[in-house]
Amino acid sequence: MSNADPLTLTARDFAAAIEWWRDAGVDCDFADDATDWLAEPVQAETAPQTTTGAKTVHSPAEAPPPQKIDLLGPNPPADLSAFHEWWLSEPALDAIGPRGRVPPRGPAGARLMVLVMDPEQGDTERLLSQAQGQLLSRILSAMGIAEDQVYLASALPRHTPMADGAALAAQGFSKLLQHHIRLAAPQRLLAFGTNILPLLGHDAAQEPASLQNFNHEGFSVPLMASEGLDAMMAMPLLKARFWHRWLEWTGSNAQ
């Protein structure tokens, strides 16, 4: 291929280049949906609404806003024990169904509630039973907090790689998680993973250090948000930053 100056290329040169990519089979950009790079642009048309009686019909160009999903239903679990039973049995909680879900663990009113987005790969009956759980155990030991003083929960019932917090919030998991926290009623709340912030009612673009409290239906608890345990395992410098913030949050020591 020649090293011609791009400014001197002709329309024929560009057409030949596009034809080369088409022959190579590369004519679409694949993200969540395929996008045809070579398609002619289509001008969107805005059609007015039509009203029939008391019913408003929206044109394809103006779809109605999506309805919020209420996973808890009209009779949400009234206490933590009922929530655990509901978490493991409610068919509508995810598309897979109850089989393979990982339950939360720990006492109500715990000294600390530790929250993660999802169970680790390989978790079955015990949440965070793999490498992330081992790191958490070492963190709790350094804090001087016994594991039986901790309530450990996940926002999702099973391992879900690359979970999108904003999309999950729109699917009803924000209200679900906030209800779970209120039932657990911990003294402090520690959330691992920046993708979990939308489920706590915060913008994912916010710095985790800017979050100070969790508030829901009259219940308020001090909140510290941090990078995920998996990120700490991959980047040891995050452990030092986490520990510095923990000491600032709790005072001069971890007691």
RAFENGI-V109692 format. One record per backbone hydrogen bond with DSSP energy under -1.0 kcal/mol. NH is the residue of the N-H (numbers start at 1). CO is the residue of the C=O. Records with the same first field share a line. If there is no record, write none. Layout:
BEGIN
NH: CO / CO
END
This chain:
BEGIN
8: 5
9: 6
14: 10
15: 11
16: 12
17: 13
18: 14
19: 15
20: 16
21: 17
22: 18
23: 19
24: 20
25: 22
26: 21
29: 35
31: 33
35: 29
37: 27
50: 57
52: 55
55: 52
57: 50
62: 59
83: 79
84: 80
85: 81
86: 82
87: 83
88: 84
90: 86
93: 90
101: 98
102: 157
105: 152
109: 184
111: 149
112: 149
113: 188
114: 151
115: 190
116: 153
123: 120
134: 130
135: 131
136: 132
137: 133
138: 134
139: 135
140: 136
141: 137
142: 138
143: 139
144: 140
145: 140
149: 146
150: 147
151: 112
152: 105
153: 114
155: 116
156: 117
168: 164
169: 165
170: 166
171: 167
172: 169
173: 168
176: 172
177: 173
178: 174
179: 175
180: 176
181: 177
182: 178
183: 179
184: 180
185: 181
187: 110
189: 222
190: 113
191: 224
192: 115
193: 226
196: 193
197: 194
200: 197
201: 198
202: 197
206: 203
210: 207
211: 208
214: 221
216: 219
219: 216
221: 214
223: 212
224: 189
226: 191
232: 228
233: 229
234: 230
235: 231
238: 235
239: 236
241: 237
242: 238
243: 239
244: 240
245: 241
246: 242
247: 243
248: 244
249: 245
250: 246
251: 247
END
